[in-house]
Amino acid sequence: MKKNNRFWIPVVVVVVIVLLAVCIYAFGGSKKTSQSNQVSQSGQTDKESTTAQQKTTVAGGNNSSSTANSNTASQDKKKSLVVYFNYSDNIDTTGMSVDAVSSASLHSNANGNTENLKLMAQEIADKKNADIFVIKINELYPADFNDMAPIAREDIQKGTKFTFKELPSNLDQYDTVYVGSPIWWYELPQPMKVFISQVNLSNKTVVPFGIHRGSGFNGILDEYRKAWPGANVVDGFTISADEKNSAVKKSFDEFLDGLKF
C-alpha cells in the first residue's frame, strides 16, 4: 500500500506544475491582448482626434480665405467719380464762331489760367482713376461773362428750377465723389443748388473742389453737408480763378496726394 502512494506523488506534482503553467500562460496572453486592444483603441482615438482637428483647421482656413477674398472683391469694387459744373460747358453758343466758343469762360484771360476747374477735374481722373460727369443744364447762360453775372445772381435770389440734360446714374458703384463748382456771388451757382437737391450722395465720401474770386468756399461746405447728411464731406480744395494753371496743378496735386483714400 505504501509502495502505491509513492507512485502517485510524482504524478500529482507533475499535474500541478502543468496546471500552473497553463494558468500562467493563459493569464499573460489575456493581459497582452487587452493591452494591445487598449493601444489599438487609443491609437484610433488619437488618429480620429487629429483628423477632426485637421478638418477644423482646414475649415477655418477656408473661411478665412473666403473672407479675405470677399474683402478683396469689396475693395476692388470701390470707384471714384468726378461731377462738376463749369460755366463754359453751359453757355448758349448760338451764332458764335468756334474761336468765340473756345474763349468763352468765367475764368479765361491771357494769363494762362483758363479752365482751372476743368483742369482739376482731369487731374482727379488721372490720379484717382475716376470717372467724369459734366453737369449740363438745358437753360443755358449767355457766353459773355458780364451778361451772365447779373442773371446768375437773379437765379440764386429767385431759386430758379434748372433742368438737366441728364443726371449721373449707377451711383452705388462709387464710394468717393469729387464735387466741383465755381463760387458765384459767394454761393453755389443756382444750377448746383438744384443738382445737389436731386442727387443723393449720402453714405459716400464727398470731396469738394472749386474756384472763386476771393470768397473761398464761404458756406458751401455746410450746404453740401445739409444736402447729404449721411455723407463724409471733407474740407476740400478751392483756389482763386485767377491763379495760373501751373500753380493750380501743383497745389491741387499736393492736395490729392494727401488724401487717404
C-alpha angles and dihedrals in degrees: 000000000000089000091058092051090055089055095056098046095075090044092055092047091052092049092050092050092050092049091049091050092050092050093047092050093047094049094047094050093049091051092050091048090051091048090047091051090048091050091047093048092045091049091050092049092049091048092049090047092050091048091050090050091049091051090050091050092048091048090050090048091051091049091049091048091048091051092048091049090048091051091047091050090049091051091047090058094058111109138169130228132197117208118177142163115222126184096218090056091055106050131115105250096179109142094002125131121237091253092051092050093049093051097045108106140131090237104029121130142127096276098084096257100114117143099359091164092054090046090056092047090054092048090055091049092050099042100036099033088238131165118239128225118183113206109229126184130206094220099068128204126234113270093232110083093212090057093044099050099069091043091052090051092050091049090056093048094047096040093233112207103230121193126213135226086228142336127229114271135200092034090161090079092063126078097176126042123188109207117199131189143147117245113240122189090349090302144079112281110260093249088059092049089055092044096055090049091057102039118066114215097164116138091029134101107252120200113191120206129173153142129249143173099235104314101090113203090319104182097337096107090057089049090056092047091051092050093048107030093172095051128100099233108190123204092260132190132287131170139177115282087224094060115113118257093242093054092045092051093050095048094042094049089054089051092050092047089054094057114105096215 
